């Protein structure tokens, strides 16, 4: 990180759109440097005054971020190569915190939705059938036992 405040980095910091390591470095600079704090304060006032530039709108609405559906398709390998490359770049190079968190959530949801292995299901069903039989055997006619 340079000694001078960088406007682009501060905008990313305000939007919480930087990788965690970069956010931590900027926070260190803000703690240690009056010029960084002054630059951040100036930027906050500018944004608060109604900055409606195309770049601001683009960042705030995360127009470069893929939708959750596209991230899910990426996760299962269901995209065309160009779209896969873009999302990989967005996640691995840009390190978009929002999309990384969204992808982690998709992965967690998929792990929760995994089907029960056949062996476990059969052993559970076998125990249930045996238990039902054992508890109802007295109610069955003799010919069905």
C-alpha positions, 0 to 999 in steps of 0.5 A: 500500500502506498503512503498516499491515499488511493481514491479507488481503494477507498471507494472499494473500502467504503463499498466493502468490495475489497478482499479481506486482506486489502480491507485490513491494510486500508484499516491499518492505514486509516489508523496510522495516517491523518491524510488517509482519514482526511481522504476518506472523510472527503470521499464520504462527504462526496458520496453523501452529497448525492454522487450519481455517476455511472461508476457509482451506480455500477459499483453499488448495484454490483452490475459485474456480479453474476446472479446466484443462479449463474454462480450455482450453474458455475458450481456444478459446471453448467456454463459455457467456457466464456462465462465460466472464465468470467466467473472464475476471474471474478472470484479468483482475481477480483475476489468479490467478497459478495460473490465468494460468500454467495458461492460458499452458501451455495456449496453449503446448501448443496452439502445439506441437500446431499442424498443419504447413501444407499447403504445408510438408507437400506440399513435404516429401512431394515431397522424400521421394518424389523421394529414395525414387525416386532411391535405389530406381530401380535396383531397379525393373523397367524398365517401372515407371521 
